[in-house]
Amino acid sequence: MLVLFLGAAVLAILVGLVLGRVVRRQNRGGPVDGAAREWINVEDLTGPAITLAALLLAFMLVQTHSSFQRAEQQAASEAATVLAEHQATAFLGEPDRTAVRTDLVCYSRAVVEREWPAMADGHADPITTRWEEQLRADLAAAAARDDARLGVSGLVDLEVSRATSRRERISEVAPAVPAAVSWLIELTALSILVLLCVFTWHLRPLVRTILVGTVVVLVLMVVAGVRELDTPFSGFVRLDPSAMQATQTEIAETAAAGGAALPCDRTGEPVAGVGS
């Protein structure tokens, strides 16, 4: 999409240059025409338009940056909650402790290896959802045992927090700025390029090139930054699952030390014949 915008910017500049030549030919007599009527001041046209474009681009940048930060915060919160859940299983009796711990290990693996790539494509991962459901089922089974109610009460609160963090993390996959608004703002920026090329015909070629070139670079930088921030799980500037990876490593070591057979492979894919 950025290549498309770059092509549109080049086209806008060409259109502006052509229109600028027309204006120059019609304005050879200076600011006053043959009928003694003064031409409109250029700044009266370009000033408000440039200000409007700058405000709209700034709005997009703020919105997408806020979305990027929310995605980062929710991913970190989810990883911290998974670790807290794993530690809280110490209050459960067997076999509930092992069942919940293995669910958390497989869930964390699925988040890192499966859901992160899925979010880059704009959707959640069904295998991760499956482990989430299995985790809830094992917690419900633990709650049904009289000697596990004290431990489950705290785990339920943590599970609600984890589920909320995951849901909000996935919600940030959707664009922070609606597509229609995004196109409107980018078209406004392109119109500024046309105006600059049309109404800077009286400047020297070098000055004109520097002015228009600087504006083009700045607009492209902002648009590129907005598009990158609006896709927090893909692109050059993207979030990585480092927080969940750290949690996964820590809880997997605990599960391995306990000798439990994990019901999933390293990607979180369920293993046939293994499980609670």
Residue pairs with C-beta under 8 A, 6 or more apart in sequence:
1 227
2 223
2 224
2 227
5 186
5 220
5 223
6 220
8 186
8 190
9 190
9 193
9 216
9 219
9 220
12 190
12 191
12 193
12 194
12 197
13 193
13 194
13 197
13 212
13 216
15 194
15 197
16 193
16 194
16 195
16 196
16 197
16 198
17 197
19 194
19 197
19 198
20 197
20 198
20 199
20 200
20 201
21 201
23 198
23 199
23 201
24 201
24 202
27 33
27 39
31 38
31 39
32 38
32 39
33 39
42 199
45 195
45 199
46 192
46 195
46 196
46 199
49 188
49 191
49 192
49 195
50 192
50 195
52 188
53 185
53 188
53 189
53 191
53 192
56 184
56 185
56 188
56 189
57 185
57 189
57 219
57 222
57 223
57 226
59 185
60 177
60 181
60 182
60 185
60 222
60 226
61 222
61 225
61 226
61 229
63 176
63 177
64 176
64 177
64 225
64 226
64 229
64 230
65 229
66 176
67 172
67 176
67 229
67 230
67 232
68 172
68 229
68 230
68 232
68 239
70 168
70 172
71 169
71 172
71 232
71 233
71 239
72 232
72 239
74 165
74 166
74 168
74 169
74 172
75 165
75 169
75 239
75 241
75 243
75 244
76 243
77 161
77 165
78 111
78 162
78 165
78 166
78 169
78 243
78 244
79 108
79 243
79 244
79 246
79 247
80 243
80 247
81 158
81 161
81 162
81 165
82 104
82 107
82 108
82 162
82 244
82 247
82 251
83 247
83 250
83 251
84 158
85 100
85 104
85 155
85 158
85 159
85 162
86 101
86 104
86 247
86 250
86 251
86 254
88 151
88 154
88 155
88 158
89 96
89 97
89 100
89 101
89 104
89 151
89 155
90 97
90 151
91 150
91 151
91 154
91 155
92 100
92 142
92 148
92 151
92 152
92 155
93 145
93 147
93 148
93 151
95 276
96 138
96 141
96 142
96 145
96 148
98 258
98 260
98 276
99 138
99 141
99 142
99 276
100 135
100 138
100 139
100 142
100 155
101 251
101 254
101 255
101 258
101 260
102 255
102 260
102 262
102 263
102 276
103 131
103 134
103 135
103 138
104 135
104 251
105 248
105 251
105 252
105 255
105 262
105 264
106 131
106 134
106 262
106 263
106 264
106 268
106 270
107 128
107 131
107 132
107 135
107 268
108 244
108 247
108 248
108 251
108 252
108 268
109 248
109 252
109 264
109 265
109 266
109 267
109 268
110 125
110 127
110 128
110 131
110 264
110 267
110 268
110 269
111 125
111 128
111 166
111 241
111 244
111 268
112 241
112 244
112 245
112 248
112 268
113 266
113 267
113 268
114 125
114 127
114 128
114 267
114 268
114 269
115 124
115 125
115 128
116 233
116 240
116 241
118 124
118 125
119 125
119 169
119 170
119 173
119 233
119 234
120 231
120 233
120 234
120 238
121 234
122 173
122 174
123 173
124 170
127 268
127 269
127 270
128 268
130 270
131 264
131 268
132 163
132 166
135 159
136 159
138 276
139 152
139 155
139 156
139 159
142 148
142 151
142 152
142 155
143 149
143 152
143 156
172 232
173 232
173 233
175 182
175 230
176 229
176 230
177 185
177 226
177 230
182 226
186 223
189 219
189 223
192 215
192 219
193 212
193 215
193 216
193 219
196 211
196 212
196 215
197 212
200 208
200 211
200 212
201 208
203 211
225 237
227 235
228 235
228 236
228 237
228 238
229 237
231 238
232 238
232 239
233 239
255 262
261 274
262 271
262 274
263 270
263 271
263 274
263 275
263 276
264 270
264 271
265 271
